Amino acid sequence: MSSAPVPGATGLSEPLLGDGGGDGGALIKVVVATALDGKAKANKGSEAKDGYWVEVPRQLDAAAATAADLESGGGDGGRPRALMFQEKKVKASLLYPYRALILIRIIAIILFIGWRIKHNNSDVMWFWVTSVVANVWFTFSWLLYQLPKLNPIKRVPDLAVLQQHYDLPDGSSILPGIDVFVTTADPVDEPVLYTMNCVLSILAVDYPIDRYACYLSDDSGTLIEYEALVETANFAALWVPFCRKHSIEPRAPESYFQREGMIYTGRSPGEFMNDYSHVRMEYEEFKARLAALDGTIRERSDVCNAIKATEGDATATWMANGTEWSGTWVEPAENHMKGHHAGVVQVVLEHPSGSKSQPELQVSSVSLLNFDGIDVRLPMLVYMARAKSPNYDHNKKAGNLNAPLRVSALLSNAPFVINFDCDHYINDSKALRAAMCFMLDARDGDNTAFVQFPQRFENVDPTDRYGNHNRVFFDGAMYALNGFQGPSYLGTGCMFRRLALYGIDPPRWRSDDIQVDTVMFGNSVPLLKSVLAALNQERGITPPNLDDSSFLAEMTTVVSASFDIGTDWGRGVGYIYKIATEDMVTGFRIHGQGWHSMYCTMEVDAFCGTAPINLTERLYQIVRWAGGSVEMFFSHNNPLFAGPRLHPMQRTVYLNYNIYPVTSVFILLYALCPVMWLIPEEILIQRPFTRYVLYLIITIALIHIIGLLEIRWAGTNWLDWWRNEQFFTIASLSAYPTVLLHMVVKLLTRGKGIRFRVTSKQTTMEDDGDKYAEMYELRWVPIMIPAAAVLFSNTMAIGVAMGKTVVYGAAWPKEQQKHAALGLVFNLWLMILLQPFALAIIGRRSKNPNILFVLFPVAFVVFALVYIGVHFLVVNFFPSMEI
């Protein structure tokens, strides 16, 4: 959100809440006026970012117009559906030079490789052969990455058209239903406060209340997550009406109250400060209750266990109502421990239009606020934890997503689902509506399987040291895929059509006879009935009868540990199993059936989350992503063998996802070349060396010139591009070689794949309140060894080169001096690329990045002096030796 220079949340409340009168009202007017200025600035910023894009005229061909009626999933009263998003393409004045430069680089590389083969003159022939193979591989890999970018497309939702067609004059809506999944795996690595803020942002989203439901899928099965969700539902009774009344953005309270500048766009400025102060006070109490839950549960369980000690339940964990918790216990016991516990499904908030009214939720400040004319109802809210057993594979995150997919089929069966990682929240309350603009569009809405949003992170340091924002991918590669079959599924912030997840073909390929049986979906009659209902794409969410004991038992059945066994779940149905990157292979399976996907960008980022800002955690994350990508290549999901429905360029993209880590083998080999400085004789990889280096400089420079043009149409900046280059190099010298080694061992031993590891999120700060303290912590792990070796060898090589210059400089011929200077350019280039890694290994001293300008020169001088000293020693005492 664009923020004007107005006081922050704390600074705004202190002077106003004290007197509560006239001065406060005057300041409120300033905030409202500033909001208008802020919107104007945001619009100007959006126009500047889209300055290289031109809108494509909206067109609907006759066939699409005939099919796009109410029965096919959209419109009302039999009227054809509208065109609900704008499509933009890059202006020809930028796109054609961009394409021309790609062609020029292709020609340059072909000439370069041809020249090398013609002049096969090297001091070490095996190394020359390896380097030529590397050049060919680099070219192939770059083409796989670059060719899909020839036709980038941007799509922007038109929310006004959606509202016009689906929001009725009486305030009701005919928008289709949505089931929202939030997944969490560990209340420690993924703090409960993050998870509950995600849930609160969902409960307060701008979407018809009776048209969506929220499911928290807790893979830890802990009571603390359930009771935190109950507390969240309690606080939501205040927070959600407050957001609706005052048009609060964002609707995750932790993020909202930390904003340095608030922009008020609501309709009740006179009541805002009073409401704000009470809601903020209640939120602080809510946080305190969440923080105390662990101790509360332990104390309660100790009391209950003391009473029931004679019955043999001395270690049980007890709920607030005196019921024994069936999930994971605080003190692990048989059938109540991590990886071995019963399934749990608890409806915290029933459907707002159900037979029973929602329970009275107690928040002390509700009675103090005026919510007249505000809908205070809340959507359905469900806690669930799938059962786990040591006898069955839990299938990691994919299993944790398939469980709510089945439970939601029984409870709400919305035709669309969207999933969030628990550390993400809805940043723009209209995000769900934005996705619907694509799903309901008349052009190709019915053939759209999923809508992916960009991932944005708010805890990243201003310089983005470890490339967490990854905008080159999210704002470059994803726009490019929009021009073909659509973006890949990125794991979070993605809305799916339920039928696509069920493995049903798109309408253009769908047969009239669709088999729905127990082999595909499992042995649950209510689940099979829900699949048949989904085939009719019914939009409403029908409240279930929660008093029916057989229905409650059925919900427990579909989350049992063995339910997937012998079915198509995890293979052709739902999220795909047996691979670390369930997101990529799930999207691939859907694209392979002929479905399309869309990439949705909004003026305000739709979702925000947290990223691992510590290098070790970041590298572990990269290992999982890259490992899953390589595993996919060696599985039956190899894109080379996909069916004919997969677009050729889409196939190219998935192939690039699968093999890009292989590039690290050649990068690591090149990066270790500086050790040649330790050899007395001059060794050149290619002769004539000067022309060879000149060719290299030209081909590398072309990449960056292409990047400059890409920066313009992608709306990124040079820092984003440079951080992407740096972190790819770091990963190529650490994470990617680890992945390849693991894959070789797996193929030889038929072992297991990449182990899923929950990425730990920052939870503490230093005493000085530095929120980036986690970034400065050094956590040494073995995967860093190759990168450290490269950094050390390059530092030593430059020092030795300086020492050799002192010792032999006057005796070297000019040609050799030129060769040495060109070699040092490569050394220095690698040092610059490894700058973030160098900062990481010096730990807390890296708070001032300029320290490297001192440390590296000192290291160069030390190595130079050591070389000179050793040379003096050898010449004077061991004259027969030469260094």
N, C-alpha and C positions, 0 to 999 in steps of 0.2 A: 504494500500500500504506500502511495506517495505520502510523504510526511512533511508538513510545513513547519517553520520554526515557532512552534507553540510549546508551552511548558509540558514537561513529561507528566506521567500519571501521578507520581508522588508530589512533584512540585505544584501540580494543579490543584490537588485536593487539600493540601495543608492550609493555604490562605483562604480558600473558599468555605471549607467545611467548618472552620472556626466561627465565622460570623453568619454564614448562611443567608445573607441578605443582599442588599442592593449592589455592593461591589462585585459580589459573585455573579449576579445576573449580567453585569456589564462585561465581565470577562468571558462569560459563556457566549455572548454575542460575538466576541472576537474569535472564539473557537469555531463557531458556525461560519463566520465570514471566511476564516482561514480554510475551512473545509472546501468552500467553493473554489478558492484559489488553488487548493491542492488538487482538486479534480481537473481544473484547467491545465495545471502543470503535468498531471499524469497523462492527459490526452495529448499534450504537445510531445511528451516523451514517447508515447506510443506511436505517434505519427513519425517522429524521427527514427524510431527503430524499424518502422515499416517503410521507410523512405525508398528502399530498394525493391519493394514488392508492388505489384499492380494487380488489381482485382480482376478475376476472370468472370465474365458475364454469367449470371445464373441462367442455366438452361435445363429443361426437362424434356427428354425425347418422348415421342408418342407412346412407345411401349412402356416406359416407366410411368407415364401419366396414367395409363390404363390400369397398371398394377397397383399404383399408390393410392389405395382407397381405404376405407375404414376396416374392411374385412382383412386386409393384409397388414394391419397393425397400426394404422394412424388415421388422422382426420376425424371429423364428426359429421353426422348427418349425411354420410355418403360422399362428402366433398373430398376431392383429391388432396393429399397432404401437401404441405408447403415446402419450400426450399429453406432450410433452417440453418444453414451455415454459409459463410463466405469463403470462397476458394481464391487464393492468391498465388501468383507465380512470380519468380524473380524477373525484374525488368531486363529486357533484351540487351540494354547497354551494359549490364553487368554480367548477365548469364553467358552471352556469346564469348566475351574475352575469357571468362572462367573456363568454358569448354575448350577454347583455343589453347589456353595454357596447359590444360591436361593433355591435349593432343601433342603439343610441342614437347612436353616432358616425356611422353611415350616415345617419340621419335628420338629424343636426345638419349634416352636409356638404351634404345636399340643400337644406336650408333656407338655408344660407349661400350657396350658388351661386345659388339662386333670388332671395335678397335682393340679391345683387350685380347680377344681370341686371335686376331691377326698378329698382334705384337706379344706373343706368349713368351716374353723374356722376363725372368724373375730369378732372384738369388736363391729362392726356396720354392721349387716347383709344386710340391704338395700343398704349400700354403697358397700359391697362386691359383691352383685348381679349386681349392676350397673357397677362396674369395670370389672366383667367377660364379661358382654355384650359389654363393651367398647373394651376389648381385642379381642373379636370375630369380632367386626366391624373393628378395626384397621387391623386385618388379612385380612379380605375380601377386604377392600379398598386397602391395599398394594398389594394384588394379582392382582387386576384389573390394578394397575399401573405397576407392575413388569413383569407380564407374557408376555405382548407384546414386551418386550425387549429381549426376548430369541433369536431373529434372526435379529439383526441390519444389515442394508444394506446402503452403501454409493454409490451415483451415481454422477459421474463427467462428464460434457459435453465435447465432443471432437470437439472443434471449427474448427480444421483443416479439419476434414472430412466434416463438414457442408459447409465450404467454397469451398472445392473441388467439391461438388455436386451441389451447388446452386449459386455460384458466377461465372458468365460467363467470358471468356477471354476478351471480349470487355468492361468490367467494369460494365455491367448491372447485374441484379440478378433476379432469379426466386423464391426468398423467398416469402412465403405467407404474406398477409397484416396483420397488427396489429393496433387495436384501443387502444389508451392509455388514461385512465381516471384518472384525478386528482380531488379529492373531498376536498372541504373546507366548513366550516359551519359558521365561524365567523372571520372577519378580525382583531379582537382584540385578542381573545384567540388564534387564529392561525395567527400569524403575516404575513402580505402580503409578506414581504421579503422572508420568508421561502417558501411560495407557489410559488413565481416567480423563486426562485432557483431550485425548483423541475421541473418547466416547462422548464427552460433553459437546465437542464441536459437531459431532454427528447428530446428537439429539436436538441441537439448535439450528440445524441446517435449514435453508429456505426451500422446503419441499413439503407438499401436502402431508400432514401428520399421519393420516390414516393410510398413506400410500408407501410407507417404508418401515422397515424394522431393523434393529441393530443387534448383532450377535457377537459376543466376546468369546472367542475360542481360546481357552487357556490350556496350553499344552503342559503346564506344570501341575495342574490339578490341585492348586493350593487354596486353602480357605481364605487366605488374605486377599486374593484376587476377587473372590466372590463377595466378601464383605465390603471390599473397597467399591465394588460395583453397586452394592446396595446404598452405600454412603453417597455415591455419585448420583444415583437416581433421586435421592433425597435433596441434594444440592441443586440438581437440575430443575426441580420445581420452582426454584428462584431464578437460576441463571438463564434458563431458556426464555421465560416471559420477559426478563430484562433485556435479552438480546433482541427479541422481536419488537419490543416497545421502542427501543432506542437505536435500532438498526446497527447493532454492534458488529464490528469487524476487527480482527478475526474472532471467531466464537470459541476459541480455546482460551480459558481464563488466564492460564499461566503466561501465554504469549501476549494476550491483550493488556494485562496489568503491567507488563514489563516494557511496553512500548514507550519510547521517549517522547513521542508527540501523538496526541489523540486528535482524530478528526471526527467531529460529531455530524452525523447526517440524519439523525432521527427527527421525530416530529414533536418531541416534548422537551425542549431545552430547559424550560423552567424547572422541571422535575429531575433533570438528569443528575445533578450533583448530589442531591439527597439519595437518589436510588444508587448512584455509583458508590457512595461511601458505605451504605449498608451492604451492598453486594460484595464489595471488597473485604469488609470485615467478616462476612460469612465465609468468603473463600479462604481467608487465612485460618479460620476455625476448621473449615473442611480439610485443609492441608494438615493441620495439627492432628485431626482425627485419623487421617490416613497414616501419618507417621507413627501414631500410637497403636495401630492395629496389631502389629506383631506382638507387642507386649500384652495387649488386651487379650488376644487369642491364647497366648501362653498362660496367662494368669487364670483365665476362665477354664482352660483345659486342666490345669493343675488342680483347681477346686473340684471339677467334675470327676477327675480321675481319682482324687482322694476319697470321694464319696463312693465310687464304684470299684474301688481297688479289689474288693473281695470277689468281684465278678470277672476279674482277669483282664480288664480294659485299662490298665494303669498308664498306657502311653497314648491313648486315643486323643484326637483333636475334636473339639466340640463346637457346634454352631451356637449362635446367640439364643436360639429357641430350645436349646437343650438336646438337640439331635446330634448323633455322632456323624462327623463328616466322612463321606464315603470316598473322597479323593485322597490326596497325599497328606500325611500327618506331619506335624512339627517334629515328632520323634518317630522316625521311620519304623514301620512294622510290616509284617507280611500282608500283602494286598493293599498296603497303604504307603507306598514309597515311590520315589521317582522311577518311572518306567514300569511300575506294577501297581495299578489301582483301578477301581471301578469307574465307569463313566458317570458323568453328572450332567443333567440338564435342568436348569432352574429358570423359570420365567420371572424375572424381576419386576417388569412392568407389562401388564397385559395390553392387548391391542385396544386403542382408545375407543373403538366402536364395538367392542365386545359386549357380551351380555352383562358382564360385571364392570362397574365403574372402577377407574384406577384408584388405588388406595390413597388415603390422605397422607401426604409426606410432610414431615414436621421440619420446618425451617423457621427460626424465630423471627426473621425479618419480613416474611411474606406478608403478614398482616399490616406491616408498616408501609408497604408500597401499594401504589394504585395501578392495578392491572385491568381496569375497566376497558372493555373493548379489545382486550388481548386474549388470544387463544392460549390458555395455560395448559392444554393437554400435552402429553408426551407420547412419542411413538413406542411401539413394542420394544422391550429390552430383554435380552436373553443371555444368561451365562451358561456356558457349556464347557465340559472337559471330556475329551474322548477317553475311553478306557484304554489301558495299556497292559501288556503282558510280556514277560521275557520270552515267551514262546513265539511271538509274532514281531515282524518288522514294523516299526512305527511310521516309517516313510517320511520322517522329518516334516518340513513345512507343508509339503504337498498333502500329507495325511491330515495335518491340522487344518487345511482348507477344505478338504473333501468332507470332513465330518460336519461342519456347519452348512455345507452345500446340501447334505442330506437332511439335517435337522430342519433347516429353513424350508425345504420342500414339504415337510409335514406341517409346519407351523404357519407359513405365510406364502410360500411358493410363488414369489414375485418373478416375473419374466426376466428381470435384470438383477445382476449381483455386482457388487463392487467390493474389493478387499483393500485393507490398509494394514501395513505394519504398525505396531502399537506406538512407535515413536513418531508417527506422522499425524497430522491433524488437518482438518479442512480450514484452509486459510481464506477462501472466498465462499460465502454461504450459498452462492448460486452454482457451485461446481456441479452438483448432481443434475441440475437443469441443463447445464452446458453439455454434459454427456448425452442427454436425451435429444438435443438438437441434431446429433449425428445418427442416433439410433432410429429416430422417427422421420428423418429427412426423406423426401420423395424420390431422390435420385437413386440412392443405393442403400438406403437405411436398412431394408430387410436383409441384405446380404452382408451387413456389418456385424461382425462377431464381437468385437471389443473396441473400446475407446480408451487409449492410453494417454495419461497426462504426464507432463514433465515432472521430474523429481527436483525439488528445491530444498535447500538446507539453510537453517538460520544460525547454527552454532559454529560455523566455519570462520576461521580467522580472516581478517580483511585481505590478506595477501593470498589466501587459499594455498598454503604452502604445499599440501599433499594432493592437490587437484581434486578435492572432494566435490566441487560443484559440477565438474565434468560437463561443462556447457558445450564443448565441441561435439560431444555425443548427443546430449539432450536437445540442443538447438541447431545442430548441424546434420548429423546422421539421421535423426528421426524425421526432420523435414524432408530429407531426401527420400526416405521410405514412403512418405505420403504420396509420392508420385507413382508408386507401383501398387503392391498389394496392401501396404500399410506397415506401421511400426510393429516391432516385436513387443511381446509382453514383458514388462520390466519389473514385475514382482509386487508392486504396490501402486495404489492410485489408478487402478484400471477397472473399468466397468465392462462386464461381460453380458452377453445374451445367454440366458440359462441353457437354451437349446444347444448352443455351440459348445458349452462345457459338457453337455450330455453326449457329445459325439454325433449329433444330428447334422446332416449335410445342409448347406445353404439352400434357399428356395430354388435357385437356378439349377441345382443338381439333385434336389430332393425327390425321392421316389414317393409314390402314393402309399406304398405298403411299408410302413416303418415298424420293425420288430421291437417290442418293449417286453423283455422277459427277465427272469431271474439270473440268467447267465450274464446279462449286461449290467443289471442294476442291483442285484442281490435279492435275498429272500425276504422281502417286506412288501406285503400287499398294499398298505397305504402309500409307500414310496412309489410303487409301480403306478398307482392311480394318479399320484401327483405328477409323474412324468407324462402321462396321457393328457392331463389337464394343461401341462406346460406346452404340449404340442399345439394346443388351441390358442396359445399366447393370451390367456386370460389376464387382464390387467389388474383386477382388484386383489386386495389381500383379505381373504375371508378369515375371520377370527375362529380358531379351533375351540373345541370343547375341552378345556383343561381339567374338567372334573371326571373325565372318562379314564378310568384306571388302565384300560387296555391301550388307549392312545399314549398315555405316559410311558407305559412299558415299551411301546413301539419306538418312542424317541430314544430310550436307553439302548434298544436293540441296534439301531442304525449307527450308534457311536461305539459299539462293542469292538474289541480289539481284533476279532476274527471276521467282521462283517465283509471286508474286502476280499477275503480269500475265495478263490474260485469264480470271481466276477471280473468284469472289465474295468472296474474302478482302478485308476492309476495307470491304465494302458490306453484304452480308447474312450474312457469316460472320466470326466473330472480332471483334476490336476495330475500331471504325470509323475509316477514314482521312479525309484531306482536311479536317480541322477541328482547331483547337487544343485543344479540350476533348473529347478522345476518350472520356473517362469519361462525360460527360453524354449524348452522343449514342449511346453503346453501351447505356447503361441505357434510354434512350428507345426504341431499336430493340427491345429485349427486352420492355419494357412494352407496346409497340405490338402485339406478337404475342399478348398476353394473359397473359403470365407475371406472377407476383407477386414481391415482394421483402420482406425482413424487416429490421428494425433491431434489432440485438442490443446490449443494455447489460449489463454485468457489475458486480459489487460492486467489483472491482479493474479498472482500465482494461485492456482487452485488449491494446492496442498503444500505444506511445509513439514520438514522433519529434522531429525538430528543425524549427524554423520560421525563416524569414528575419526576424531582429529589427532589421535595418537598414531604414529607411523606403524607400530607393531600391529595394532588392531586393523589399520587400513590394509596392510599387506595380507593379513589373514583373510580379510574380506575379498581381496583380489585373488588369493589362492582358491577360494571357494568358487568364485565366478569363472575363473579361467579353467579350473579343474573340471567343473561341470560342462564347460564348452568342449573341452577335449574329449571327455567321456561321451558326449553326444555323438562325436564323429565316429567312435568305435562301437556305437550301438545301432539298433535297427532304425533309429531316428536320423541316420546320416542323410543330409540334404541331397547328396549325389543320387540317392535311390528313391527320392520322394516321387510321388505320382505326377501326372501331367497337369494337375490343377494348380501346382505351385508355379508362380510366375518365374521365368528364367532369372530375372534380376533379383527377385526375392531369394531364390536358391543361392545366388552368388553371395548375398548378404549373410545367410546362415552358414555358408561354407567359410566365409571370412571369420565369423564368430568362432567356428570350430578349430581353425588352424592358426590363428594369429599368434598364440604363444610359441609356436615353433620358431618364429623369427628371433626369439631370444637366444637361441643356440648360436647364431651367427653374430648377433650383437655382442654377446659375451666373448666370443672369439676375437672380434675386432677390439673390444675394450681392453683385452689383455695384451695387445700388441706392444704397448710401451715398454714391456720388459726387455725388448730388443735393445733398448739403450744400455743394458748391462753387458751386452756382447761387444767386444772390442772392435770388430770389423763392422763396416757399414753394410746393413742388410736391407734390401729394398724389395717390396712385394711385387712391384711392377716397374719395368723400365720401358720407355723414359718416364722417370718418376714425376717430373714437373708437370708434364701433360696429363698424367694420371690424376694427380691432385687437382689440377684445373678442371678436369671432367667431373670429379667428385663435387667440387665446389659448385659447379653449374647445376648439377642434378639436385643437390641439397637446397641450393638457393631457389630453384623452381618450386620446390615443395612449399617454401615459406612465402613465395609470391602468390601461389595458389591459395595458401592460407590467408593471406591478406584480403583477397577477394571473398573468400568464404566467410571471414569475420564480418564482412559488410552485410551479406544477405542473411547470415545466421543471427545477427544482432548481438554477437559476443564482442569481446575486446582482445587486444593483443596479449594481456596477462592470461586470459583463459587459454588461448592457444599455446602460449609458452609453457604454462603449468602442465598442460596435456603432454607436451613433448618431454618435459622433465620427468613426469611421473611414469610415462611409458618406458623411459630408459631405466628408471629405478626398478620398476616391476620386471623389466627384462633381465635385470641382473640379480634378482632375488626371487620373487614370487613365481614367475613363469618357468624358470629352470627347475624349481621345486616341483611344480605341477608335472612337467614332462618326465622328471625322474620317477615321480610317483606313478605315472601312467605306464611307464616301461615296466616297473616292478609289478604293477597290477596285471598287465598283459602276460608277463612271464609266470606269475604265480597264481593267476586267477583270483586275486584278492579283492577286497572291497574297494569302493570308490572313495572320493574325497569325503572326509568326515565333516558333517555339518557342525559348525561351531557358532553359537549365538554371539554376534558382535556386541561387545560391552560398550555401553554408552556412558559418557561422562556424568558423574553424580556429585562430585565435590569440587571445591575451589580452594585455592591457597588462602593464607591469612590475609593477603592484600586484596582479595576479591577478584583475582584474575580469572576470568571465565575460560581462558585458553590454557590454564595450568597443565591440563592433561597433555597438551601438545608437546610440552617441554620435557616430559618424562621419558627416559630411555629405558626400554624394556628389550633387552638383547635376546634374540632368538636365532636359531641356526640358519634360517632362510636369509638372514642379512649377510652371511659370510661372503658370498661371491661379490656383492656390491662393495663391501668393505675392502676386499682384496683388490678390486678394480680401483677404488679410490686411493688406496695406499700405493699401488703400483704406479699409477699416474703421477701421484705426488712425488714418489721417489724418482720416476723417470725424468720429470722436469728438473729436479735437483741434480741428478746425474748429468743431464744435458748441460746445465749451467756449469757444473764442474768440468766436463769435457771441453766446454768452450774456453774456460780459463787455461786448461792444460794444453789443448791442441789447437785452439782457435787460430793462432797465427800460422800453423802448419797446414791447416785444412785448405784444399783448393776451393775456389768460389762455388763450384758446382756442389761440393759436399756441404758447404755452409748453407746453400740454398735448400738442399734436401733436409738438413737438420731443422731449419726454420719452418719449413712446411710440415715436418713431422710434429713439431711443437704446437702448431695450430690445432692439430687433431687432439693432442693431449689437453690443451686448454679448453677446447670445445667440450670434451668429456667432463672436465672438472666443472664447467658451468652447468652442464646438464645434471650433474650429481649434487649441485648445491643444496637442495632440500635434504638429501640424505646426509650430507656433511653436517648440516645444522642439527639433524636428529641425533647423531651419535655424540654430539658434545652436550646433550641434555639441556639443563637449565641455563647454561651459558648462551644458548641460542636465542634467548629473549632479545638480544641485540644482534641481528643478522650480520651487521658490519664487522663482527669479530672475525669473520673469515678472511677479511682483507688484512688482518694481522697474522692469523694462524697459518695460512697457506704460505705467504712469503717467508715466514720464519722457518717453516718446514722445508721449503725449497732451499734456503740457505744452509740449513743443517745438513741436508743430504748432499749438497754441493761440497761443503767443507769435509764431510766424511769421505766422499769420493776423492777429493784432492789429497786428503791425509793418507788414504789407502794407496793412492797412486805414488805418492812420495815414498811411502814405506816400501812398496814393491820395487820401484826403480832403484833405490839405494841399497836394499838388503837382499832382494830377489830379482836381480836383473834379467834372469832367464824368463821370468814371467812377464806377461803383458796384460794390461786391463784397459 
